Amino acid sequence: MLIVKNTNDLTPKELVKIFMLRTSVFVVEQNCPYQEVDTDDLNDIHVVLVDDKTNNINAYTRIIDHDKYVSFGRVIVAKNYRKQGLGNKIVAETLNVINKKIS
């Protein structure tokens, strides 16, 4: 299932799940301590692939509107879902959202 929501539209549970995944991959797994959650998170668009059976996040990106341009980052595929083509899928979905936003 694909979920596309602005930060303000996410439930607290959805936001915590996103932050937990990002921290587990970018800080813990990659052994790179830094401020993972930042002020960009206050008004981003979050693109999330969720496993329909388990309700776990499969893959994730965030889109940031910088007024003059749009960027995306924080591309993640959860460890248990890697090697299934979900990286390509989440990037394609993210680009579709961006294209609709700027059209």
C-alpha positions in Angstrom: 0.0 0.0 0.0 1.3 3.5 -0.9 0.8 6.3 1.6 1.6 9.9 0.6 1.1 12.5 3.4 2.3 15.8 4.6 3.8 15.7 8.1 0.7 17.4 9.5 -1.5 14.7 8.1 0.4 11.7 9.6 -0.9 10.2 12.7 1.6 10.2 15.7 2.0 6.5 15.3 2.9 6.8 11.6 5.4 9.5 12.3 7.0 7.5 15.1 7.3 4.5 12.8 9.0 6.6 10.1 11.4 8.1 12.6 12.2 4.7 14.1 13.0 3.3 10.7 15.1 6.2 9.7 17.1 6.1 12.9 17.5 2.4 12.8 19.0 2.6 9.2 20.8 5.9 9.0 22.1 6.1 12.6 22.3 2.6 14.0 22.8 0.3 11.0 25.2 2.7 9.2 26.9 3.6 12.5 26.6 7.3 11.7 25.5 9.3 14.7 23.9 12.6 13.7 20.7 14.6 14.1 18.5 12.4 11.9 15.2 14.2 12.6 15.5 17.8 11.4 13.4 21.0 10.8 12.7 19.8 7.3 10.5 17.2 8.8 8.1 19.8 10.0 6.5 20.3 6.5 7.6 17.5 4.3 5.7 15.1 2.1 6.3 11.5 3.2 6.1 8.7 0.7 5.7 5.3 2.4 5.3 1.8 1.1 3.5 -0.3 3.8 3.2 -4.1 3.9 -0.5 -4.8 3.7 -0.2 -8.0 5.8 2.0 -6.7 8.6 1.4 -2.9 8.4 5.2 -2.5 8.6 7.0 0.1 6.5 8.7 -1.5 3.5 10.3 1.6 2.0 10.2 5.4 2.5 11.3 8.8 1.1 10.6 12.3 2.0 10.0 15.2 -0.4 11.1 18.7 0.6 9.7 21.8 -1.1 12.4 24.5 -1.1 10.2 27.1 -2.8 12.4 27.4 -5.9 12.9 23.7 -6.3 11.8 20.3 -4.9 14.2 17.6 -3.7 13.8 14.2 -2.1 15.9 12.1 0.2 16.0 9.7 3.1 15.5 6.9 0.7 15.1 3.7 2.8 14.2 0.1 2.2 13.7 -1.7 5.5 16.2 -4.5 6.1 13.7 -7.3 5.9 12.4 -6.0 2.5 15.6 -5.5 0.6 16.5 -7.3 -2.6 12.8 -7.1 -3.8 13.0 -4.1 -6.1 11.4 -1.8 -3.6 14.1 0.8 -3.9 13.3 1.3 -7.5 9.6 1.3 -6.7 9.8 4.0 -3.9 11.9 6.2 -6.1 9.5 5.9 -9.0 6.6 6.7 -6.8 8.4 9.6 -5.3 9.2 11.0 -8.7 5.5 10.6 -9.7 4.4 12.6 -6.6 7.0 15.3 -7.5 5.9 15.5 -11.1 2.2 15.9 -10.0 3.2 18.6 -7.6 5.1 20.7 -10.1 2.7 20.1 -13.0 
